């Protein structure tokens, strides 16, 4: 297992592009059929596909809730020594947010981000964007 300092860091977009799109194509045929670790990874990719989908429905949110629950339970069984990070806990809330707000790709976190007043007044681009 790599230590915290030996881990490779990637941006979220790069990780989604690489792991979500190219990795299964590159090594999927080498993974044994029914490998529980690979199945758990593919379940995460399925969740990501539904969350980032350009179109969704309420029944898809219920399906995502089931997938998230299965993913987290399987993750805890497969990796008992690893702790769930907060991002993994937030996955529990994704189906509710999908029902409340619709497409999650059309929502923004900027409504909830705190910008200090001095940044607003000193940067006209930020003021114009708000």
RAZI-V483957 format. One record per pair of residues at least 4 apart in sequence whose ideal C-beta (glycine too) atoms are under 7 Angstrom apart, sorted by the first residue. I is the first residue (numbers start at 1). GAP is how many residues later the second one is. D is the distance in Angstrom with one decimal. If there is no record, write none. Layout:
i->{I,I}
gap->{GAP,GAP}
d->{D,D}
This chain:
i->{2,2,10,10,11,12,13,14,15,16,16,17,18,18,19,20,20,22,23,24,27,31,31,35,36,36,37,37,38,39,40,40,40,40,40,41,42,43,43,43,43,44,44,45,46,46,47,47,47,47,47,47,48,49,50,50,51,51,51,52,54,56,56,56,56,58,58,59,60,61,61,61,61,62,62,63,64,64,64,64,65,65,66,67,68,68,68,68,68,69,70,71,72,72,72,73,74,75,76,84,84,86,93,94,95,96,97,97,98,101,102,109,115,115,115,117,118,119,119,120,120,123,124,125,126}
gap->{4,5,4,5,4,4,4,4,4,4,32,4,4,5,4,25,28,4,4,4,4,4,7,4,4,42,4,41,4,4,4,31,34,35,38,4,4,4,24,27,28,4,27,4,4,21,4,17,20,21,24,44,4,4,10,14,13,43,53,53,51,4,5,42,47,4,41,4,4,4,34,37,38,4,33,4,4,30,31,34,4,30,4,4,4,23,24,26,27,4,4,4,4,12,16,4,4,4,4,4,5,4,4,4,4,4,4,7,6,6,4,4,4,5,11,4,4,4,7,6,7,4,4,4,4}
d->{4.2,5.2,4.6,4.5,6.8,6.2,6.1,5.9,5.4,4.8,6.7,5.6,5.4,6.2,5.0,5.3,5.9,5.8,6.2,4.3,6.5,5.2,4.5,6.5,6.4,6.2,6.6,5.9,6.3,6.4,6.8,6.5,4.8,6.1,5.8,6.7,6.4,6.6,6.1,6.5,4.8,6.5,5.8,6.4,6.7,6.1,6.1,6.2,5.1,6.0,6.3,6.9,5.9,6.4,5.9,4.9,6.7,5.7,5.7,5.8,7.0,4.8,6.9,6.1,6.0,7.0,5.8,6.5,6.3,6.6,4.3,4.0,4.9,6.8,6.7,6.4,6.1,6.2,4.8,6.6,6.5,3.8,6.3,6.0,6.3,4.8,6.1,6.5,6.9,6.3,6.0,6.0,6.5,7.0,6.6,6.6,5.9,5.9,6.8,4.5,5.9,6.3,5.8,6.2,6.6,6.2,5.5,6.2,6.1,5.1,6.6,6.1,5.1,5.8,6.6,6.3,5.7,5.7,6.0,5.9,5.6,6.8,6.0,6.3,6.4}
